[in-house]
Amino acid sequence: MTIKLSTPENESAGAFAGLGRYVPLAAWLIVVITLAIIPFKIHQTGYVPGGDARRHVAKAFSDKTNQEILVLVPDYKVDNSVGWESFLRYLREKLGWNADALISFSLIGLMLCIFYAPLPWLRRPEAWMAALLAQLVAIPELMVRLTQARPLLLTAAVLVAVLVAWAKPDAKGPSWLKLLLTTFGFALSAWMHGQWYLWVLPLAAFFLARAWSAAISLTLCWMAGTILGALLTGKPFDFVAQTIMLIRRVSGEHIPKWMLVGELQPSYGEYTTMVLIAIVFLWRKIESKNNFAVFQSPAFWLVVIGWILGLGADRCWADWGVPAVLVWLAMQFDELMTGAWEASSPKRILACGLLALPLLIHATNDLDRRYSRGQEEVFLDAADPALQGWLPDHGGILYSSQMGIFYNTFYKNPTANWRYVLGIEPALMPDDDLKIYRDIQRFPGAVQAYEPWIDKMRPADRLAIYGGSQPNLPRLEWHHAGGGIWLGRLPREKSK
């Protein structure tokens, strides 16, 4: 008969063994809660996303089409991001949300979409936190991208989910549920965001990775999803034709790259991200007991495609390459963590804590005033007594060479009965206005470049210019609206 003596060591080991079954749940809770806290803490700073996020929210309060809001080329037929704007309008009508509530929902909801997108397919969800933290250290401006509150983030979330879910081949082929969900994701992206044609980049990555079955299945899902998304717009043929028209107009302009919108300007090459990828690659190469088949990873090939094309247009890198980097890093960390310790090891909790805390601090701090700078912005509000008579009259046009004037003014005056000469994309401006706008860009500070717009102005129109002093354009009367914004109108005595 053998008698086992109870020792403190045995009791401790037994206690850890009993608690081990809760480690996976604890790890999941840490990841999910940490990722949820980040957007809420950013929101608490008073941060209001700028740019397109404000335009989309304003459209929820306006029954007008973009053709009635902007001065556009005649070929423009379908509002872009029609699905997202319809969804925001639905929330406004059914829940009674105001603009602040909708912009908060856009910020938090879209961030959570991309934060949670890969988690169902990772064995170690903390690997996703590690990927986010590593990429944030390499490019801190990533948080600026993730807080834009644009439907672009919904497309990025679908991309992340596709790259992770389809990374490994299915033994019996993809299930019907997987195919249907993927098709739905593509349709949602097309309807909500509109950039359906850029999905050819990840599809090409699957072909380059020689994942033939997945590539063919995804291509069929993309085609079906794009058709469904186009049908949801209510104008499927115009939806496709308009995209082709926009590509033709943008590519047809022979101008320096610096004159294009930021996402169409070249990337700097993201040296720090390349170094990060190289370090992780060497680490995996050393640690891997089996052959490390990096060239069989669609995410890796999308990184390559996005980086190369990003040298011509940053959109390819920022919108497609960076999410692919996050997925590739997460998958490498997932493999490393799975091999380093068991799923029930207490080390996982320590690892989660060491990842969650710096990620939370880094993502939510006000680095370079990324969350507080917008609090100093000046909005032109038609209800402001000081601006009475200085914003366009009924049927007028607000001329400006600054996209921010459109975003902020439309956000504050979504039902105003005037139009804006510039908004969304300069290539959609009528040819004569586009030429004037490009001349203003070519000669910054030369206010005389605005003269052709002044020639076109009617009594109902206004001109908005940023400047430290009143613009030297004596043909107009001027009023300082604050924040360096000057509003000009035709002299009243001459306009009668």
C-alpha positions in Angstrom: 0.0 0.0 0.0 1.4 3.4 -1.0 0.6 6.4 1.0 0.8 9.8 -0.9 1.8 12.7 1.4 0.2 16.0 0.7 2.8 18.8 0.3 2.4 22.5 -0.4 3.9 22.0 -3.8 1.3 19.3 -4.7 -1.5 21.4 -3.3 -0.4 24.3 -5.4 -0.1 22.2 -8.5 -3.5 20.8 -7.9 -5.0 24.3 -7.5 -3.4 25.5 -10.7 -4.7 22.4 -12.5 -8.2 23.2 -11.3 -8.0 26.8 -12.4 -6.4 26.0 -15.7 -9.7 25.3 -17.4 -10.7 29.0 -16.8 -7.5 30.4 -18.4 -8.9 30.3 -22.0 -12.0 32.1 -20.9 -10.0 34.7 -18.9 -7.8 35.3 -21.9 -10.8 35.9 -24.2 -12.3 38.2 -21.7 -9.1 40.3 -21.4 -8.9 40.6 -25.1 -12.5 41.4 -25.8 -12.8 43.9 -22.9 -9.4 45.7 -23.8 -10.4 46.1 -27.4 -13.8 47.5 -26.3 -12.3 50.0 -23.9 -10.1 51.6 -26.5 -12.9 53.2 -28.7 -14.9 54.2 -25.6 -11.9 55.9 -24.0 -11.1 57.7 -27.3 -14.7 58.9 -27.4 -14.5 60.2 -23.9 -11.8 62.6 -24.9 -14.4 64.5 -26.9 -12.8 63.4 -30.2 -15.0 63.9 -33.3 -13.8 62.2 -36.4 -13.4 64.6 -39.3 -13.7 64.3 -43.1 -16.1 61.8 -44.6 -17.4 60.7 -41.3 -19.1 64.1 -40.9 -20.4 64.0 -44.4 -22.0 60.6 -43.9 -23.7 61.7 -40.6 -25.0 64.9 -42.3 -26.5 62.8 -45.1 -28.6 61.0 -42.4 -30.4 64.4 -41.8 -30.8 65.4 -45.5 -33.1 64.0 -48.1 -31.0 65.4 -50.8 -28.7 63.4 -53.2 -25.1 64.3 -53.6 -26.1 65.9 -56.9 -28.3 68.4 -54.9 -25.5 69.0 -52.3 -22.5 69.3 -54.6 -21.6 70.8 -58.0 -20.8 67.6 -59.8 -20.2 66.3 -63.3 -23.4 65.2 -65.1 -22.2 61.5 -65.2 -22.6 61.2 -61.4 -25.7 59.2 -60.8 -25.5 57.2 -57.6 -24.5 58.4 -54.1 -21.4 56.7 -52.9 -21.6 54.8 -49.6 -25.3 54.7 -50.1 -25.7 51.7 -47.8 -23.8 53.3 -44.8 -25.7 56.5 -45.2 -29.1 54.7 -45.4 -28.2 52.8 -42.2 -27.3 56.0 -40.4 -30.6 57.5 -41.6 -32.4 54.5 -40.3 -30.9 54.8 -36.8 -31.8 58.5 -36.8 -35.4 57.9 -37.8 -36.0 54.8 -35.6 -34.0 55.7 -32.5 -34.1 59.5 -32.7 -30.4 59.8 -32.5 -28.9 63.3 -33.1 -25.6 64.0 -35.0 -23.5 63.5 -31.9 -25.0 60.1 -31.3 -24.5 59.0 -34.9 -20.9 60.2 -35.0 -20.2 58.4 -31.7 -21.8 55.2 -33.1 -19.7 55.5 -36.3 -16.5 55.8 -34.3 -17.1 53.0 -31.7 -19.1 50.6 -33.9 -16.7 50.6 -36.9 -13.6 50.3 -34.6 -15.1 47.3 -32.9 -15.9 45.8 -36.3 -12.2 45.7 -37.2 -11.0 44.9 -33.7 -13.2 41.8 -33.4 -13.0 40.7 -37.1 -10.3 38.0 -36.8 -11.0 36.7 -33.3 -13.3 33.7 -34.1 -10.5 32.0 -36.1 -7.5 32.5 -33.8 -6.5 29.9 -31.3 -4.9 32.6 -29.2 -6.9 35.8 -29.4 -4.1 37.6 -27.6 -2.1 37.2 -30.8 -4.3 39.9 -32.3 -3.5 42.3 -29.5 0.2 41.6 -30.1 -0.2 42.4 -33.8 -2.0 45.6 -33.1 0.6 46.7 -30.5 3.5 45.8 -32.8 2.1 47.8 -35.7 1.2 50.7 -33.5 4.7 51.0 -32.3 5.9 50.8 -35.9 3.4 53.3 -37.3 1.6 55.3 -34.5 -0.5 57.0 -37.1 -2.4 53.7 -37.5 -4.8 55.0 -34.8 -5.7 58.0 -37.0 -6.8 55.5 -39.7 -8.7 53.3 -37.3 -10.6 56.3 -35.8 -11.8 57.8 -39.1 -15.4 56.4 -38.6 -15.8 55.7 -42.3 -17.3 52.6 -43.9 -13.8 52.0 -45.2 -13.3 50.3 -41.8 -16.1 47.9 -42.5 -14.4 46.9 -45.7 -11.2 46.5 -43.7 -13.0 44.3 -41.2 -14.4 42.0 -44.0 -10.8 41.9 -45.4 -9.3 40.8 -42.1 -12.0 38.2 -41.6 -11.5 36.8 -45.1 -7.7 36.6 -44.8 -7.9 34.7 -41.5 -10.9 32.5 -42.3 -9.6 31.4 -45.7 -5.9 31.2 -44.7 -5.9 27.4 -44.5 -7.6 25.1 -47.0 -10.7 23.2 -46.0 -10.2 19.5 -46.2 -13.6 19.0 -47.8 -13.9 22.4 -49.4 -15.6 25.5 -48.0 -19.0 24.9 -46.4 -22.1 26.6 -47.8 -22.3 28.7 -44.7 -18.8 29.9 -45.2 -19.5 30.8 -48.9 -22.7 32.6 -48.0 -21.1 34.6 -45.2 -18.2 35.6 -47.4 -20.6 36.6 -50.2 -22.6 38.6 -47.7 -19.4 40.3 -46.6 -18.5 41.3 -50.1 -22.0 42.6 -50.7 -22.0 44.6 -47.5 -18.6 46.1 -48.5 -19.9 47.1 -51.9 -23.1 48.6 -50.7 -21.7 50.3 -47.6 -18.4 51.5 -49.0 -18.6 51.3 -52.8 -15.0 50.3 -53.5 -15.9 46.9 -54.9 -13.2 46.9 -57.6 -10.3 47.0 -55.2 -11.1 43.5 -54.0 -9.1 42.3 -56.9 -6.0 42.9 -54.8 -6.7 40.3 -52.1 -8.0 37.9 -54.8 -4.7 38.3 -56.6 -2.9 37.5 -53.3 -4.7 34.2 -53.0 -3.7 33.3 -56.6 -0.1 34.2 -55.9 -0.1 32.1 -52.8 -1.3 29.2 -55.0 -4.3 28.7 -52.9 -6.2 27.8 -56.1 -9.4 26.4 -54.6 -9.8 29.3 -52.1 -8.9 31.8 -54.8 -11.6 30.5 -57.2 -14.2 30.2 -54.5 -13.5 33.8 -53.3 -13.6 35.1 -56.8 -17.1 33.6 -57.3 -18.2 35.0 -53.9 -16.8 38.4 -54.8 -18.7 38.5 -58.1 -22.0 37.4 -56.5 -21.5 39.8 -53.6 -20.7 42.7 -55.9 -23.8 42.1 -57.9 -25.9 41.9 -54.7 -24.3 45.1 -53.4 -25.0 46.8 -56.7 -28.6 45.7 -56.6 -29.0 47.0 -53.1 -28.1 50.5 -54.3 -31.3 50.5 -56.5 -29.2 51.5 -59.5 -26.9 48.6 -60.2 -25.8 49.6 -63.8 -25.2 53.3 -62.8 -23.3 52.0 -59.7 -20.8 50.1 -61.9 -20.6 52.7 -64.7 -20.0 55.5 -62.2 -17.1 53.6 -60.7 -15.5 53.2 -64.1 -16.1 56.9 -64.8 -14.4 58.0 -61.6 -11.4 55.7 -62.3 -11.2 57.2 -65.8 -11.4 60.8 -64.6 -8.8 60.3 -61.8 -6.3 58.4 -64.0 -6.9 60.8 -66.9 -5.7 63.9 -65.0 -2.0 64.5 -65.8 -1.0 66.4 -62.7 1.7 66.0 -60.0 0.8 63.5 -57.3 1.0 66.0 -54.5 -2.1 67.7 -55.9 -4.3 64.5 -55.5 -6.2 63.7 -52.3 -4.1 62.1 -49.6 -5.0 58.5 -50.3 -4.0 58.8 -53.9 -0.6 60.3 -53.1 2.4 57.9 -52.9 3.3 56.1 -49.7 6.8 56.7 -48.2 7.4 52.9 -48.2 6.8 52.3 -44.4 10.4 51.4 -43.5 9.6 50.6 -39.9 6.8 48.2 -40.9 9.2 46.4 -43.3 11.7 46.1 -40.4 9.0 44.7 -38.1 8.0 42.1 -40.7 11.6 41.1 -41.3 12.2 40.7 -37.5 9.1 38.5 -37.1 10.0 36.5 -40.2 13.5 35.7 -38.9 12.0 34.9 -35.5 9.5 32.5 -37.1 12.2 31.0 -39.3 14.3 30.2 -36.2 11.5 28.9 -34.0 9.7 26.9 -36.7 10.2 23.2 -36.4 8.5 22.6 -39.7 9.1 24.4 -43.0 8.0 28.0 -42.7 6.0 28.4 -45.9 5.7 32.2 -45.9 5.1 32.3 -49.7 1.9 30.2 -49.3 0.3 32.9 -47.1 -2.3 35.1 -49.0 -1.9 37.8 -46.3 1.9 38.0 -47.0 1.3 38.4 -50.7 -1.3 41.1 -50.1 1.4 42.9 -48.0 3.7 42.7 -51.0 1.0 43.9 -53.5 -0.1 46.7 -51.2 3.4 47.9 -50.5 4.4 47.9 -54.2 1.2 49.6 -55.4 1.3 51.9 -52.4 4.5 53.5 -53.8 2.1 54.9 -56.5 -1.1 55.4 -54.4 -1.1 55.2 -50.7 -4.7 53.8 -50.7 -3.3 50.4 -51.8 -1.0 50.3 -48.8 -3.1 52.0 -46.1 -6.4 50.3 -47.0 -5.2 46.9 -48.1 -1.6 46.4 -47.2 -1.8 47.5 -43.5 -4.7 45.2 -42.6 -2.8 42.4 -44.3 0.2 43.2 -42.2 -1.9 43.0 -39.0 -3.4 39.6 -40.1 0.1 38.2 -41.1 1.5 39.3 -37.7 -1.4 37.9 -35.8 -1.1 34.5 -37.5 2.6 34.4 -36.8 2.1 35.3 -33.1 -0.7 32.8 -33.0 1.6 30.0 -34.1 4.4 31.1 -31.7 2.1 31.4 -28.7 0.4 28.0 -29.4 3.8 26.3 -29.5 5.2 28.2 -26.5 2.6 27.1 -23.9 -0.6 25.2 -23.4 -4.0 26.8 -23.8 -4.6 26.4 -20.0 -1.1 27.7 -18.9 -1.2 30.6 -16.5 1.4 32.2 -18.7 -1.3 33.2 -21.0 -2.9 35.5 -18.4 0.5 37.2 -17.8 1.0 37.5 -21.6 -2.5 39.0 -22.0 -1.8 41.6 -19.3 1.6 42.5 -20.7 0.0 43.1 -24.1 -3.3 44.7 -23.0 -1.8 47.4 -20.8 0.6 49.0 -23.3 -1.9 48.6 -26.2 -4.5 50.4 -24.1 -2.2 53.2 -23.2 -0.7 53.6 -26.7 -4.0 53.5 -28.5 -5.8 56.0 -26.3 -3.1 58.6 -25.5 -3.3 62.0 -27.2 -0.1 61.5 -29.2 0.6 64.6 -31.3 -2.9 65.8 -30.3 -4.5 63.3 -32.6 -7.7 63.3 -30.6 -7.8 66.9 -29.3 -6.7 68.9 -32.3 -10.2 69.0 -33.8 -11.7 70.6 -30.8 -10.3 73.9 -32.0 -12.1 73.7 -35.4 -14.5 76.4 -36.4 -17.9 75.4 -37.9 -19.9 77.7 -40.1 -23.4 77.6 -38.7 -26.2 79.3 -40.5 -28.0 79.7 -37.1 -25.1 81.9 -35.8 -26.3 85.5 -35.7 -22.7 86.7 -36.6 -22.9 84.9 -39.9 -26.3 86.1 -41.0 -26.0 87.1 -44.7 -22.5 85.6 -45.0 -23.4 82.1 -45.9 -24.9 81.3 -49.3 -28.5 82.3 -49.9 -31.2 79.9 -51.2 -29.9 78.2 -54.3 -26.4 79.6 -53.9 -23.0 77.9 -54.1 -20.2 77.9 -51.5 -16.9 78.1 -53.4 -13.8 76.9 -51.6 -10.6 75.1 -52.3 -10.6 73.3 -48.9 -12.4 70.0 -48.5 -12.7 70.6 -44.8 -15.0 73.6 -45.4 -17.4 71.2 -47.1 -17.2 68.5 -44.4 -17.6 70.8 -41.5 -20.2 73.2 -43.0 -22.4 70.4 -44.3 -22.1 68.6 -41.0 -23.4 71.7 -39.2 -26.0 72.6 -41.9 -27.3 69.3 -43.4 -30.6 70.8 -44.6 -29.2 74.1 -46.0 -30.5 75.1 -49.5 -27.1 75.7 -51.1 -24.4 73.6 -52.8 -20.7 73.2 -52.5 -18.3 73.4 -55.4 -15.8 70.9 -53.8 -16.5 67.8 -51.8 -15.9 64.0 -51.9 -13.4 63.9 -54.7 -12.0 66.8 -56.9 -12.2 64.7 -60.0 -16.0 64.8 -59.8 -16.0 68.6 -60.2 -17.1 70.0 -63.6 -14.1 70.5 -65.9 -14.1 74.3 -65.6 -14.3 74.2 -61.8 -11.6 71.5 -61.6 -9.2 73.6 -63.7 -9.7 76.6 -61.4 -9.2 74.4 -58.3 -5.9 72.9 -59.8 -4.6 76.4 -60.5 -5.3 77.4 -56.9 -3.3 74.3 -55.8 -0.4 75.1 -58.1 -0.1 78.7 -56.7 -0.8 78.4 -53.0 -1.1 81.8 -51.4 -1.8 83.6 -54.7 -5.4 84.6 -54.1 -5.7 85.9 -57.6 -6.2 82.2 -58.6 -9.7 82.6 -57.1 -10.6 85.3 -59.6 -12.3 82.9 -62.1 -14.6 81.7 -59.4 -15.4 85.3 -58.5 -16.3 85.9 -62.2 -18.8 83.1 -61.9 -20.3 84.2 -58.6 -23.9 85.3 -58.3 -25.4 87.3 -55.5 -26.5 84.1 -53.7 -23.0 82.6 -53.8 -20.1 82.9 -51.3 -16.4 82.3 -51.4 -14.5 80.8 -48.4 -10.7 81.2 -48.0 -8.4 80.3 -45.2 -5.9 83.1 -44.3 -4.2 85.1 -41.6 -5.6 88.3 -43.0 -8.3 89.5 -45.3 -7.8 88.2 -48.8 -6.6 90.8 -51.3 -9.6 90.4 -53.5 -11.4 93.8 -53.4 -14.2 92.8 -55.7 -15.8 91.1 -52.7 -16.9 92.1 -49.3 -15.3 90.1 -46.5 -16.1 88.8 -43.1 -13.9 86.9 -40.7 -15.8 83.9 -39.5 -13.1 82.8 -37.1 -10.4 80.1 -37.2 -8.8 81.8 -40.2 -11.9 81.4 -42.4 -12.8 84.5 -44.5 -16.2 84.6 -46.2 -16.6 86.8 -49.3 -19.7 87.9 -51.1 -20.5 90.3 -54.0 -21.0 93.9 -52.7 -24.7 94.3 -51.8 -25.1 97.5 -53.7 -23.8 95.9 -56.9 -25.8 92.7 -56.4 -29.2 94.4 -56.4 
